[in-house]
Amino acid sequence: MTKAIKLLIALPPPQRQRLMTLAREVSFPEDSHIFEAGGTADRFWVIRSGAVSLTQQVTSHQKVTVASLGAGDLLGWSWLFPPYQWDFGAEAFSPVRAYEFDAAAVLGLCEEDQQLGMILVRSVAEILAHRLEKTRGKLMEQYGTHRRGVL
């Protein structure tokens, strides 16, 4: 399994410092909706403290948590890929403090500093790969236990 990485730690100090010039400190109260699936993905966050649940609407009345994120974790990657819409919803599981980044400003910075752009894209890709493996493992565990031979 890939190792979980933290976005800001993955960036070398000069690139991290450049990115942090665009950071804005924000907070979300417990149980608040940070974004909804299908909404415009024009920003992302790095969680400083608290917990966020990534959710997926399964039916009109049922929502499931697909991942839980905490301090140091990247929240939001849809800002990198067309059609720039959230694939999941996100809710604050507890009070959350985070760094918020405007996607357009970050993409502009990546155009200026292509080394930063490459490292950022690779880091986000590693984060996504880790989350996909983790989700796959949970599915294998769930279906392997309850429905042997299905997968």
Contacts in CASP RR format, 6 or more apart in sequence:
PFRMAT RR
TARGET T0000
AUTHOR 0000-0000-0000
METHOD contacts of the structure
MODEL  1
MTKAIKLLIALPPPQRQRLMTLAREVSFPEDSHIFEAGGTADRFWVIRSG
AVSLTQQVTSHQKVTVASLGAGDLLGWSWLFPPYQWDFGAEAFSPVRAYE
FDAAAVLGLCEEDQQLGMILVRSVAEILAHRLEKTRGKLMEQYGTHRRGV
L
1 130 0 8 1.000
1 133 0 8 1.000
1 134 0 8 1.000
2 126 0 8 1.000
2 129 0 8 1.000
2 130 0 8 1.000
2 133 0 8 1.000
3 130 0 8 1.000
4 127 0 8 1.000
4 130 0 8 1.000
5 123 0 8 1.000
5 126 0 8 1.000
5 127 0 8 1.000
5 130 0 8 1.000
6 46 0 8 1.000
6 72 0 8 1.000
6 73 0 8 1.000
6 74 0 8 1.000
7 46 0 8 1.000
7 72 0 8 1.000
7 73 0 8 1.000
7 74 0 8 1.000
7 120 0 8 1.000
7 123 0 8 1.000
7 124 0 8 1.000
7 127 0 8 1.000
8 16 0 8 1.000
8 19 0 8 1.000
8 20 0 8 1.000
8 46 0 8 1.000
8 72 0 8 1.000
9 72 0 8 1.000
10 119 0 8 1.000
10 123 0 8 1.000
10 126 0 8 1.000
11 19 0 8 1.000
11 116 0 8 1.000
11 119 0 8 1.000
11 120 0 8 1.000
11 123 0 8 1.000
12 119 0 8 1.000
15 113 0 8 1.000
15 115 0 8 1.000
15 116 0 8 1.000
15 119 0 8 1.000
15 120 0 8 1.000
18 109 0 8 1.000
18 113 0 8 1.000
18 116 0 8 1.000
19 101 0 8 1.000
19 106 0 8 1.000
19 109 0 8 1.000
19 116 0 8 1.000
19 120 0 8 1.000
20 99 0 8 1.000
22 101 0 8 1.000
22 102 0 8 1.000
22 105 0 8 1.000
22 106 0 8 1.000
22 109 0 8 1.000
23 46 0 8 1.000
23 99 0 8 1.000
23 100 0 8 1.000
23 101 0 8 1.000
24 99 0 8 1.000
24 100 0 8 1.000
24 101 0 8 1.000
24 102 0 8 1.000
25 48 0 8 1.000
25 97 0 8 1.000
25 98 0 8 1.000
25 99 0 8 1.000
25 100 0 8 1.000
26 45 0 8 1.000
26 97 0 8 1.000
26 98 0 8 1.000
26 99 0 8 1.000
26 100 0 8 1.000
27 95 0 8 1.000
27 96 0 8 1.000
27 97 0 8 1.000
27 98 0 8 1.000
28 34 0 8 1.000
28 92 0 8 1.000
28 95 0 8 1.000
28 96 0 8 1.000
28 98 0 8 1.000
29 92 0 8 1.000
29 95 0 8 1.000
30 92 0 8 1.000
30 93 0 8 1.000
30 94 0 8 1.000
30 95 0 8 1.000
31 91 0 8 1.000
31 92 0 8 1.000
32 91 0 8 1.000
32 92 0 8 1.000
33 89 0 8 1.000
33 90 0 8 1.000
33 91 0 8 1.000
34 45 0 8 1.000
34 52 0 8 1.000
34 75 0 8 1.000
34 89 0 8 1.000
34 90 0 8 1.000
34 91 0 8 1.000
34 92 0 8 1.000
34 96 0 8 1.000
35 41 0 8 1.000
35 86 0 8 1.000
35 89 0 8 1.000
35 90 0 8 1.000
36 86 0 8 1.000
36 89 0 8 1.000
37 55 0 8 1.000
37 56 0 8 1.000
37 57 0 8 1.000
37 85 0 8 1.000
37 86 0 8 1.000
37 87 0 8 1.000
37 88 0 8 1.000
37 89 0 8 1.000
38 85 0 8 1.000
38 86 0 8 1.000
38 87 0 8 1.000
39 85 0 8 1.000
39 86 0 8 1.000
40 84 0 8 1.000
40 85 0 8 1.000
40 86 0 8 1.000
41 76 0 8 1.000
41 78 0 8 1.000
41 79 0 8 1.000
41 84 0 8 1.000
41 85 0 8 1.000
41 86 0 8 1.000
41 103 0 8 1.000
42 79 0 8 1.000
42 84 0 8 1.000
42 102 0 8 1.000
42 103 0 8 1.000
42 104 0 8 1.000
43 79 0 8 1.000
43 100 0 8 1.000
43 101 0 8 1.000
43 102 0 8 1.000
43 103 0 8 1.000
44 74 0 8 1.000
44 75 0 8 1.000
44 76 0 8 1.000
44 77 0 8 1.000
44 79 0 8 1.000
44 100 0 8 1.000
44 101 0 8 1.000
44 103 0 8 1.000
44 106 0 8 1.000
45 74 0 8 1.000
45 75 0 8 1.000
45 76 0 8 1.000
45 98 0 8 1.000
45 99 0 8 1.000
45 100 0 8 1.000
45 101 0 8 1.000
46 72 0 8 1.000
46 73 0 8 1.000
46 74 0 8 1.000
46 75 0 8 1.000
46 98 0 8 1.000
46 99 0 8 1.000
46 101 0 8 1.000
47 69 0 8 1.000
47 70 0 8 1.000
47 71 0 8 1.000
47 72 0 8 1.000
47 73 0 8 1.000
47 75 0 8 1.000
47 96 0 8 1.000
47 97 0 8 1.000
47 98 0 8 1.000
48 71 0 8 1.000
48 72 0 8 1.000
48 97 0 8 1.000
48 98 0 8 1.000
48 99 0 8 1.000
49 71 0 8 1.000
49 95 0 8 1.000
49 96 0 8 1.000
49 97 0 8 1.000
50 70 0 8 1.000
50 71 0 8 1.000
50 92 0 8 1.000
50 93 0 8 1.000
50 94 0 8 1.000
50 95 0 8 1.000
50 96 0 8 1.000
50 97 0 8 1.000
51 68 0 8 1.000
51 69 0 8 1.000
51 70 0 8 1.000
51 92 0 8 1.000
51 93 0 8 1.000
51 94 0 8 1.000
51 96 0 8 1.000
52 68 0 8 1.000
52 69 0 8 1.000
52 70 0 8 1.000
52 73 0 8 1.000
52 75 0 8 1.000
52 90 0 8 1.000
52 91 0 8 1.000
52 92 0 8 1.000
52 93 0 8 1.000
52 96 0 8 1.000
53 65 0 8 1.000
53 67 0 8 1.000
53 68 0 8 1.000
53 69 0 8 1.000
53 90 0 8 1.000
53 91 0 8 1.000
53 93 0 8 1.000
54 65 0 8 1.000
54 66 0 8 1.000
54 67 0 8 1.000
54 68 0 8 1.000
54 69 0 8 1.000
54 88 0 8 1.000
54 89 0 8 1.000
54 90 0 8 1.000
55 63 0 8 1.000
55 64 0 8 1.000
55 65 0 8 1.000
55 66 0 8 1.000
55 88 0 8 1.000
55 89 0 8 1.000
55 90 0 8 1.000
55 91 0 8 1.000
56 63 0 8 1.000
56 64 0 8 1.000
56 66 0 8 1.000
56 88 0 8 1.000
56 89 0 8 1.000
57 63 0 8 1.000
58 64 0 8 1.000
66 88 0 8 1.000
66 135 0 8 1.000
67 88 0 8 1.000
67 131 0 8 1.000
67 134 0 8 1.000
67 135 0 8 1.000
68 93 0 8 1.000
69 75 0 8 1.000
74 124 0 8 1.000
74 127 0 8 1.000
75 90 0 8 1.000
75 98 0 8 1.000
76 86 0 8 1.000
76 90 0 8 1.000
77 124 0 8 1.000
77 127 0 8 1.000
77 128 0 8 1.000
78 84 0 8 1.000
78 85 0 8 1.000
78 86 0 8 1.000
78 87 0 8 1.000
79 103 0 8 1.000
79 106 0 8 1.000
80 103 0 8 1.000
80 121 0 8 1.000
80 124 0 8 1.000
84 103 0 8 1.000
106 120 0 8 1.000
109 116 0 8 1.000
110 116 0 8 1.000
110 117 0 8 1.000
110 120 0 8 1.000
139 151 0 8 1.000
140 151 0 8 1.000
143 150 0 8 1.000
143 151 0 8 1.000
144 150 0 8 1.000
144 151 0 8 1.000
END
